[in-house]
Amino acid sequence: MKKKRVLFLFLLDIIAINYSYILALFLRFEGDIPQAFLNISMGNLLIITGIKITTYYIMKLYSSIWEYASIEELMEIVGATLFANALAIVYVVMSGAIYSRSVFAIILILDILLIGGIRFLFRSIKRLENGFFLKKNSKRVLIVGAGAAGAMTLKEIRRHRELHSRPIAFIDDDPKKRGRNINGVPVLGNRNDIQEISERYNIDEIIITIPSAKRKDIKE
């Protein structure tokens, strides 16, 4: 299954690279691409695609678990795309081909959007899949602590469907966090609201995710 997914991602990247290249030419010349320029471009496209795919592979864009992608993975995409395009430019310059610099700028932007978009589509599909398969009798969970530990707990619950748990809301004593949300889960109140929120939302389980909490506070 993993190999099939990587192969599918690999093929999507090839399509994205070629699409961004052709679209960049179309945008640069407003749909009227000079034939000579088009011939040179198409002659180099196969090699440029190979350079970029190889770079993405070396920089491990096919090793990350994109279903759980976050800002760190986004930075990996930007870095790999910048480096791949830099190598492509070096190849073009060394080949002596005549190119428009603005085309490369457009290609870079399109590559980031398409390569990144494909991977974050995987994440969106996974989240929709988790929501679709979540059973109605799953435990309704209230997470106490809307900090880093709480966000990590939320991700772990969503990652492991076998827990049959559904995060419903966060509780946090920081008034600045109230009314906001973490990955779609709202922060509804502070510790004084736990009982009311638990009754209103039919909470089955409360998870305390405050590493610095004292035993007295946890007991309370």
VOPAGU-2260 file (C-alpha; in pm, 1 decimal, decimal comma):
REM VOPAGU-2260
SITE   aa  ch    i         X         Y         Z
SITE  MET   A    0       0,0       0,0       0,0
SITE  LYS   A    1     281,9     239,9      90,1
SITE  LYS   A    2     465,7     173,1    -237,6
SITE  LYS   A    3     148,5     233,6    -437,5
SITE  ARG   A    4      90,8     561,5    -255,9
SITE  VAL   A    5     448,6     677,4    -320,1
SITE  LEU   A    6     421,5     577,8    -686,9
SITE  PHE   A    7      93,1     767,7    -716,7
SITE  LEU   A    8     252,9    1075,6    -558,0
SITE  PHE   A    9     550,7    1035,3    -789,9
SITE  LEU   A   10     325,9    1035,8   -1098,3
SITE  LEU   A   11     128,2    1335,2    -973,7
SITE  ASP   A   12     453,2    1527,7    -929,7
SITE  ILE   A   13     556,5    1452,8   -1288,2
SITE  ILE   A   14     222,2    1583,9   -1411,7
SITE  ALA   A   15     250,1    1891,4   -1187,1
SITE  ILE   A   16     604,3    1972,9   -1305,2
SITE  ASN   A   17     506,4    1953,9   -1670,8
SITE  TYR   A   18     182,8    2141,9   -1616,3
SITE  SER   A   19     354,7    2427,6   -1430,6
SITE  TYR   A   20     615,6    2450,9   -1706,5
SITE  ILE   A   21     361,3    2472,5   -1989,2
SITE  LEU   A   22     132,2    2704,8   -1794,0
SITE  ALA   A   23     426,4    2935,7   -1716,2
SITE  LEU   A   24     503,5    2965,5   -2088,1
SITE  PHE   A   25     137,1    3031,9   -2162,1
SITE  LEU   A   26     117,8    3306,1   -1899,6
SITE  ARG   A   27     449,9    3465,5   -1996,7
SITE  PHE   A   28     360,1    3495,0   -2364,9
SITE  GLU   A   29     -12,3    3549,3   -2303,6
SITE  GLY   A   30    -106,3    3238,6   -2497,9
SITE  ASP   A   31     105,8    3319,0   -2804,5
SITE  ILE   A   32     422,9    3116,3   -2743,7
SITE  PRO   A   33     688,3    3163,7   -3016,6
SITE  GLN   A   34     743,6    2833,1   -3199,5
SITE  ALA   A   35    1121,4    2845,8   -3165,1
SITE  PHE   A   36    1091,8    2907,3   -2791,3
SITE  LEU   A   37     838,9    2626,2   -2760,8
SITE  ASN   A   38    1067,8    2380,3   -2942,1
SITE  ILE   A   39    1359,7    2461,7   -2711,8
SITE  SER   A   40    1138,7    2430,5   -2405,0
SITE  MET   A   41     986,8    2096,4   -2503,2
SITE  GLY   A   42    1331,7    1963,6   -2588,7
SITE  ASN   A   43    1453,5    2032,2   -2234,6
SITE  LEU   A   44    1137,4    1948,0   -2042,8
SITE  LEU   A   45    1215,5    1577,4   -2000,7
SITE  ILE   A   46    1557,4    1647,4   -1849,5
SITE  ILE   A   47    1421,4    1924,9   -1625,8
SITE  THR   A   48    1147,1    1690,2   -1502,9
SITE  GLY   A   49    1412,4    1429,3   -1421,7
SITE  ILE   A   50    1622,0    1684,9   -1233,9
SITE  LYS   A   51    1328,5    1797,8   -1022,6
SITE  ILE   A   52    1195,1    1449,2    -945,8
SITE  THR   A   53    1543,4    1330,4    -846,6
SITE  THR   A   54    1585,9    1635,2    -622,0
SITE  TYR   A   55    1250,3    1574,8    -452,7
SITE  TYR   A   56    1347,0    1212,0    -394,3
SITE  ILE   A   57    1688,0    1299,6    -248,5
SITE  MET   A   58    1528,2    1563,2     -24,1
SITE  LYS   A   59    1280,2    1298,6     101,9
SITE  LEU   A   60     955,8    1450,0     -22,6
SITE  TYR   A   61     838,9    1091,9     -79,0
SITE  SER   A   62     923,4     978,8     274,6
SITE  SER   A   63     706,0    1216,9     479,1
SITE  ILE   A   64     361,2    1111,1     599,7
SITE  TRP   A   65     163,1    1381,5     424,6
SITE  GLU   A   66    -166,0    1287,3     592,8
SITE  TYR   A   67     -30,8    1467,2     899,2
SITE  ALA   A   68     156,6    1745,4     720,8
SITE  SER   A   69     209,1    2074,7     902,9
SITE  ILE   A   70     416,7    2392,4     866,0
SITE  GLU   A   71     743,2    2193,7     892,5
SITE  GLU   A   72     648,8    1984,9     590,1
SITE  LEU   A   73     546,3    2300,2     404,4
SITE  MET   A   74     894,3    2442,4     457,9
SITE  GLU   A   75    1041,9    2116,5     326,4
SITE  ILE   A   76     836,4    2157,7       9,5
SITE  VAL   A   77     946,0    2519,0     -38,9
SITE  GLY   A   78    1311,9    2429,1      19,7
SITE  ALA   A   79    1307,0    2130,0    -214,9
SITE  THR   A   80    1124,6    2327,0    -485,0
SITE  LEU   A   81    1370,4    2618,1    -464,2
SITE  PHE   A   82    1668,3    2383,4    -487,9
SITE  ALA   A   83    1516,2    2181,5    -774,1
SITE  ASN   A   84    1444,5    2496,4    -975,4
SITE  ALA   A   85    1794,1    2628,7    -906,8
SITE  LEU   A   86    1941,0    2306,9   -1050,2
SITE  ALA   A   87    1709,0    2332,6   -1350,5
SITE  ILE   A   88    1828,8    2688,1   -1416,8
SITE  VAL   A   89    2193,4    2575,0   -1393,9
SITE  TYR   A   90    2120,3    2302,7   -1648,9
SITE  VAL   A   91    1950,1    2547,3   -1886,8
SITE  VAL   A   92    2235,5    2798,8   -1860,8
SITE  MET   A   93    2497,5    2530,0   -1921,1
SITE  SER   A   94    2303,6    2396,2   -2220,5
SITE  GLY   A   95    2319,0    2738,5   -2381,0
SITE  ALA   A   96    1942,9    2759,1   -2435,4
SITE  ILE   A   97    1779,8    3100,9   -2447,3
SITE  TYR   A   98    1514,1    3149,2   -2180,1
SITE  SER   A   99    1312,6    3427,5   -2026,6
SITE  ARG   A  100    1394,5    3484,0   -1658,0
SITE  SER   A  101    1031,3    3564,3   -1586,2
SITE  VAL   A  102     935,1    3213,2   -1700,9
SITE  PHE   A  103    1152,3    3062,4   -1428,1
SITE  ALA   A  104     995,1    3289,6   -1167,0
SITE  ILE   A  105     646,5    3180,5   -1271,8
SITE  ILE   A  106     750,2    2814,0   -1277,6
SITE  LEU   A  107     886,2    2840,8    -922,9
SITE  ILE   A  108     560,2    2984,6    -790,5
SITE  LEU   A  109     349,9    2725,5    -974,5
SITE  ASP   A  110     573,9    2440,5    -854,6
SITE  ILE   A  111     532,6    2543,7    -491,6
SITE  LEU   A  112     155,6    2574,3    -532,1
SITE  LEU   A  113     111,0    2245,4    -719,4
SITE  ILE   A  114     365,7    2026,7    -536,9
SITE  GLY   A  115     249,1    2163,3    -201,6
SITE  GLY   A  116    -117,0    2146,2    -299,9
SITE  ILE   A  117     -91,5    1778,5    -391,6
SITE  ARG   A  118      54,8    1689,6     -53,8
SITE  PHE   A  119    -188,3    1891,8     151,1
SITE  LEU   A  120    -470,0    1735,9     -49,9
SITE  PHE   A  121    -355,8    1404,4     100,2
SITE  ARG   A  122    -397,4    1556,4     445,8
SITE  SER   A  123    -745,6    1687,6     364,6
SITE  ILE   A  124    -854,8    1350,0     228,8
SITE  LYS   A  125    -725,3    1177,0     542,5
SITE  ARG   A  126    -916,3    1414,8     770,2
SITE  LEU   A  127   -1236,1    1367,0     569,6
SITE  GLU   A  128   -1180,6     992,7     577,1
SITE  ASN   A  129   -1136,8     995,4     953,6
SITE  GLY   A  130   -1454,2    1197,2     995,1
SITE  PHE   A  131   -1650,7     971,2     761,4
SITE  PHE   A  132   -1547,9     649,0     932,2
SITE  LEU   A  133   -1586,7     784,4    1283,1
SITE  LYS   A  134   -1863,3     582,5    1446,4
SITE  LYS   A  135   -2158,3     749,2    1611,3
SITE  ASN   A  136   -2085,7     561,6    1933,7
SITE  SER   A  137   -1726,8     693,6    1952,5
SITE  LYS   A  138   -1621,0     848,0    2281,0
SITE  ARG   A  139   -1675,4    1223,0    2287,1
SITE  VAL   A  140   -1357,0    1375,1    2428,6
SITE  LEU   A  141   -1297,1    1705,6    2605,9
SITE  ILE   A  142    -930,4    1813,0    2614,0
SITE  VAL   A  143    -820,6    2027,6    2908,1
SITE  GLY   A  144    -527,7    2244,1    2799,7
SITE  ALA   A  145    -515,3    2418,3    2461,8
SITE  GLY   A  146    -137,1    2437,0    2446,6
SITE  ALA   A  147     124,8    2234,8    2261,3
SITE  ALA   A  148      45,8    1916,3    2456,7
SITE  GLY   A  149    -324,7    1956,9    2384,4
SITE  ALA   A  150    -264,8    2006,9    2013,4
SITE  MET   A  151     -41,3    1699,0    2009,4
SITE  THR   A  152    -309,5    1495,9    2187,1
SITE  LEU   A  153    -564,7    1607,8    1929,8
SITE  LYS   A  154    -339,2    1490,9    1645,0
SITE  GLU   A  155    -278,8    1154,6    1810,8
SITE  ILE   A  156    -649,3    1094,4    1865,2
SITE  ARG   A  157    -723,2    1172,1    1502,2
SITE  ARG   A  158    -431,4     961,9    1384,3
SITE  HIS   A  159    -546,2     650,0    1568,1
SITE  ARG   A  160    -899,1     563,6    1461,9
SITE  GLU   A  161    -880,6     245,0    1667,2
SITE  LEU   A  162    -924,6     461,5    1978,7
SITE  HIS   A  163   -1281,8     533,9    1865,2
SITE  SER   A  164   -1252,3     881,6    2014,5
SITE  ARG   A  165   -1377,5    1212,1    1880,8
SITE  PRO   A  166   -1232,9    1543,4    2011,7
SITE  ILE   A  167   -1525,5    1777,6    2076,0
SITE  ALA   A  168   -1372,1    2080,5    2246,2
SITE  PHE   A  169   -1082,0    2229,4    2441,2
SITE  ILE   A  170   -1079,9    2388,5    2785,0
SITE  ASP   A  171    -814,3    2643,2    2881,6
SITE  ASP   A  172    -778,1    2904,7    3155,5
SITE  ASP   A  173    -613,3    3152,6    2918,7
SITE  PRO   A  174    -892,2    3401,1    2825,6
SITE  LYS   A  175    -710,2    3488,9    2500,4
SITE  LYS   A  176    -767,0    3137,0    2369,6
SITE  ARG   A  177   -1139,6    3130,9    2432,7
SITE  GLY   A  178   -1344,9    3144,5    2114,5
SITE  ARG   A  179   -1050,9    3031,5    1902,4
SITE  ASN   A  180    -991,5    2681,5    1766,6
SITE  ILE   A  181    -712,5    2429,7    1715,3
SITE  ASN   A  182    -740,3    2236,0    1389,2
SITE  GLY   A  183   -1115,0    2289,0    1385,2
SITE  VAL   A  184   -1178,4    2205,4    1752,5
SITE  PRO   A  185   -1305,4    2506,6    1953,5
SITE  VAL   A  186   -1179,4    2634,9    2287,5
SITE  LEU   A  187   -1507,7    2675,6    2474,7
SITE  GLY   A  188   -1415,8    2793,9    2822,5
SITE  ASN   A  189   -1202,6    2752,1    3136,6
SITE  ARG   A  190   -1191,7    2496,8    3417,6
SITE  ASN   A  191   -1504,9    2642,4    3575,1
SITE  ASP   A  192   -1699,5    2550,1    3260,9
SITE  ILE   A  193   -1598,3    2182,3    3250,5
SITE  GLN   A  194   -1914,4    2046,3    3407,2
SITE  GLU   A  195   -2148,2    2261,5    3200,1
SITE  ILE   A  196   -1967,5    2183,8    2872,9
SITE  SER   A  197   -1949,5    1812,6    2955,8
SITE  GLU   A  198   -2325,0    1799,8    3007,9
SITE  ARG   A  199   -2408,8    2017,4    2707,9
SITE  TYR   A  200   -2192,9    1819,1    2464,6
SITE  ASN   A  201   -2242,4    1473,0    2619,7
SITE  ILE   A  202   -1870,9    1431,8    2693,3
SITE  ASP   A  203   -1763,4    1073,6    2768,0
SITE  GLU   A  204   -1397,5    1131,8    2850,5
SITE  ILE   A  205   -1184,4    1422,1    2973,2
SITE  ILE   A  206    -811,9    1427,2    2895,8
SITE  ILE   A  207    -587,2    1662,9    3093,6
SITE  THR   A  208    -293,1    1781,3    2884,1
SITE  ILE   A  209    -122,4    2030,7    3114,4
SITE  PRO   A  210     229,2    1900,3    3195,2
SITE  SER   A  211     279,9    2163,5    3466,7
SITE  ALA   A  212     -51,5    2091,5    3642,8
SITE  LYS   A  213     -16,9    2011,0    4012,9
SITE  ARG   A  214    -182,6    1706,7    4164,9
SITE  LYS   A  215    -421,0    1933,3    4351,9
SITE  ASP   A  216    -535,7    2097,5    4027,9
SITE  ILE   A  217    -581,5    1762,6    3853,4
SITE  LYS   A  218    -783,5    1630,0    4146,5
SITE  GLU   A  219    -998,7    1944,2    4141,4
